[in-house]
Amino acid sequence: MIETRIDRRFSLLKEQGRKALVTFVIAGDPDLDTSLEIVKGLPAQGVDIIELGMPFSDPMADGPDIQLAGKRALDARHTMAKTLGMVEEFRKDDDVTPIVLMGYYNPIYIYGNEKFLSDAKSAGVDGLIIVDLPPEADEELCIPAMKHGLNFIRLATPTTDNKRLPAVLNNTSGFVYYVSIAGITGTSAPDPEKVAGAVSDIKNKTKLPVVVGFGVKNGAQAEAIARGSDGVVVGSAIVAVIEASLNNGKATDRTIPSVNKLVSELSAGVNRATA
């Protein structure tokens, strides 16, 4: 597989002795224009990789904040085509920051797998995280995605034992996403010591970077988790800040500044955790 923006970003981070800050937002939340401006502003606040959530009506692995964000986007008539259009718009000004589409298989299946992969690659997408497609279904989307030059990023969890881990790592590329807590997103805080141990176990079995998500809400937590990993993913906390800034579900003049403030704090925390 050819080198992707994700590969290049982690190579750069390694050279600089830094850890990755990965942020997640739902595409189209609270509306298309505001969502695009939020995404466009993330790299300037220190974000290394952007995860863009594909809105879905039944997000079983997500906590209430992300569920509500997805509902806001769907209520605003956001579609897969609009998500890909956001990536295309982003790429007009930024051709280096990796973008990963994250979500569930159903919207891709409805769109059409081959059309989705072709359109995603053309728009400037670099990788996919599809939480409800297990390794046993690699022929469905993972292997075709790799043929299109897209990284297929897999989740490992606290319940992924040594017997299961090789299957999870097989055909995974870009990075491994370690879910720091059992359960849904945005619920409890991760234990940095336990996370570091789990990351170390995974890194003994793969050369891929391992980033950690679920439960990180502030700069101090980001710093603690980054010290024991290759990077930190933050999603629910950012989505909650968006929600808190809204007025009757609509964006206000506080929406974008409040996101930038939190992301800047998270970036500062990650940067304190030098390699």
C-alpha positions in Angstrom: 0.0 0.0 0.0 1.3 3.5 -0.9 2.2 6.0 1.8 -0.8 8.0 3.1 -1.0 11.4 4.8 -1.5 9.4 8.0 1.8 7.6 7.5 3.5 10.9 6.8 2.0 12.6 9.8 3.2 10.0 12.2 6.7 10.0 10.6 6.8 13.8 11.1 5.6 13.4 14.7 8.3 10.8 15.4 11.0 13.1 14.0 9.8 16.0 16.1 9.4 13.9 19.2 5.7 14.7 19.6 2.5 12.8 20.2 -0.6 13.1 18.0 -3.7 15.0 18.9 -6.6 13.5 17.1 -10.0 15.2 17.3 -13.5 13.9 16.4 -16.5 16.0 15.4 -19.7 14.9 13.7 -20.0 16.2 10.1 -22.8 18.6 9.8 -23.2 19.4 13.5 -25.0 21.8 14.1 -25.1 22.8 10.5 -23.0 22.3 7.4 -21.4 25.8 7.3 -20.5 25.9 11.0 -19.2 22.3 10.9 -17.0 23.1 8.0 -15.5 26.2 9.7 -14.9 24.1 12.9 -13.0 21.5 10.9 -11.0 24.0 8.9 -9.9 25.7 12.1 -8.7 22.5 13.9 -5.1 22.3 12.4 -4.3 25.9 13.6 -5.2 24.8 17.1 -2.7 22.0 17.0 -4.7 19.1 15.7 -2.7 16.4 13.8 -5.4 14.2 12.5 -9.1 14.9 12.1 -11.8 12.2 12.6 -15.0 13.2 10.9 -18.0 11.3 12.1 -20.6 10.2 9.6 -24.0 10.8 11.1 -26.1 7.7 11.6 -29.5 7.2 13.2 -28.4 4.3 15.4 -24.9 4.9 16.8 -24.8 2.1 19.3 -21.2 2.6 20.5 -21.6 6.4 21.1 -22.6 8.2 24.3 -25.4 10.8 24.6 -23.3 13.8 23.4 -22.3 12.2 20.1 -25.8 10.7 19.7 -27.3 14.1 20.0 -24.7 15.6 17.6 -25.6 13.0 15.0 -29.3 13.8 15.4 -28.7 17.5 15.0 -26.8 16.8 11.8 -29.5 14.5 10.4 -32.2 17.0 11.4 -30.3 19.6 9.4 -30.5 17.1 6.4 -26.9 16.2 6.4 -26.0 13.4 4.0 -23.0 11.3 3.1 -22.5 13.3 -0.1 -22.3 16.5 2.1 -19.7 14.8 4.4 -17.5 14.0 1.4 -18.2 17.6 0.1 -16.8 18.9 3.4 -13.6 17.0 2.9 -13.3 18.3 -0.6 -13.8 21.9 0.6 -11.2 21.3 3.4 -8.7 20.0 0.9 -8.8 23.3 -1.1 -6.8 25.0 1.7 -5.1 22.0 3.4 -3.5 19.1 1.6 -1.5 17.8 4.5 -3.7 17.2 7.5 -5.1 13.6 7.5 -8.8 13.1 7.6 -10.4 9.9 8.8 -14.1 9.1 8.3 -15.5 7.3 11.4 -18.8 5.7 12.0 -21.0 2.8 11.0 -21.3 0.6 8.0 -24.9 1.2 7.1 -24.6 4.7 5.6 -21.7 3.4 3.4 -23.6 0.3 2.3 -26.6 2.5 1.4 -24.3 4.9 -0.6 -22.7 1.9 -2.3 -19.3 0.5 -1.3 -17.4 1.0 -4.5 -18.9 4.5 -5.2 -18.2 5.5 -1.6 -14.5 4.4 -1.7 -13.9 6.1 -5.0 -15.7 9.3 -4.0 -13.9 9.3 -0.6 -10.5 8.9 -2.1 -11.3 11.6 -4.7 -12.5 14.0 -2.0 -9.2 13.6 0.0 -10.1 11.1 2.7 -7.2 9.2 4.1 -8.6 6.5 6.3 -11.7 4.8 7.7 -12.8 3.6 11.1 -15.9 1.5 10.8 -16.8 0.4 14.3 -19.3 -2.4 13.5 -17.3 -4.2 10.8 -15.2 -7.0 12.4 -12.0 -8.5 10.9 -14.1 -11.5 9.7 -15.8 -9.1 7.2 -12.5 -7.7 5.7 -13.6 -8.6 2.2 -16.6 -6.4 2.6 -14.9 -3.0 2.9 -11.4 -3.3 4.5 -9.5 -4.9 1.6 -11.3 -2.9 -1.1 -10.5 0.3 0.9 -6.8 -0.6 1.0 -6.9 -1.1 -2.8 -8.1 2.4 -3.1 -5.2 3.7 -1.0 -7.3 4.3 2.2 -6.0 3.2 5.6 -8.4 0.9 7.5 -8.0 1.6 11.2 -9.2 -0.9 13.7 -10.3 -0.6 17.3 -8.7 -2.6 20.1 -10.4 -2.5 23.5 -9.8 -3.6 27.1 -11.6 -6.9 26.3 -9.4 -7.6 23.3 -7.2 -10.5 24.6 -4.0 -12.0 23.1 -6.0 -14.6 21.2 -8.1 -11.9 19.5 -5.5 -9.2 19.0 -3.8 -10.7 15.9 -7.1 -10.7 14.0 -7.7 -7.1 15.0 -4.2 -6.1 13.8 -4.4 -8.1 10.5 -5.0 -5.7 7.6 -5.0 -2.7 9.9 -3.0 0.3 8.7 -2.3 3.9 9.6 -2.7 3.5 13.3 -4.4 1.3 15.9 -7.1 3.0 18.0 -7.1 1.8 21.5 -10.4 2.3 23.3 -9.4 3.1 26.9 -12.6 2.1 28.7 -15.2 -0.6 28.2 -18.5 0.9 27.2 -19.8 3.9 25.2 -18.0 7.1 24.4 -17.7 10.0 26.8 -18.7 8.2 30.0 -15.8 7.7 32.4 -12.2 8.8 32.7 -9.4 6.4 31.6 -6.7 5.2 34.0 -3.3 6.3 32.5 -1.3 3.5 34.1 -3.6 0.8 32.8 -3.8 2.4 29.4 0.0 2.6 29.1 0.3 -1.1 29.9 -2.3 -2.0 27.3 -0.6 0.2 24.7 2.7 -1.4 25.4 1.2 -4.9 24.9 -0.2 -3.9 21.6 3.0 -2.2 20.4 4.8 -5.5 21.1 2.7 -7.0 18.3 2.7 -4.2 15.7 4.9 -1.5 14.3 1.8 0.8 13.9 1.3 3.8 16.1 -1.3 3.3 18.9 -3.5 6.2 19.8 -6.0 6.2 22.7 -9.5 7.5 22.8 -12.7 7.5 25.0 -13.0 9.6 28.1 -10.4 12.3 27.7 -11.9 15.7 28.4 -9.1 18.2 29.2 -5.5 19.1 28.8 -4.3 17.3 31.9 -5.9 14.0 31.0 -4.6 14.4 27.4 -1.1 14.8 28.7 -1.3 11.8 31.0 -2.7 9.5 28.3 -0.2 10.8 25.7 2.7 9.9 27.9 1.9 6.3 27.5 0.8 6.2 23.9 1.5 7.7 20.4 -1.4 10.0 20.6 -4.8 10.9 22.1 -8.3 11.1 20.5 -10.8 13.5 21.9 -14.4 13.5 20.7 -17.2 13.7 23.2 -15.7 16.6 25.1 -15.5 18.7 21.9 -19.0 17.7 20.8 -20.3 18.7 24.3 -18.7 22.1 24.0 -20.4 22.6 20.6 -23.8 21.6 22.2 -23.3 24.0 25.2 -22.7 26.9 22.8 -25.9 26.5 20.8 -29.1 28.4 21.2 -32.2 26.2 20.5 -29.9 23.9 18.5 -28.5 26.7 16.4 -24.9 27.9 16.2 -24.0 31.1 18.0 -21.0 33.4 18.0 -19.6 31.3 20.8 -19.6 28.0 19.0 -16.4 28.1 17.0 -14.4 30.1 19.7 -15.4 27.6 22.4 -14.2 24.6 20.3 -10.9 26.4 19.5 -10.3 27.1 23.2 -10.8 23.5 24.3 -8.7 22.1 21.4 -5.9 24.5 22.1 -5.9 23.3 25.7 -5.9 19.7 24.6 -3.0 20.4 22.2 -1.0 22.1 25.0 -1.5 19.0 27.2 -0.4 16.6 24.4 2.6 18.7 23.6 3.7 18.5 27.3 4.0 14.7 26.9 7.1 14.6 24.8 8.3 11.3 23.3 
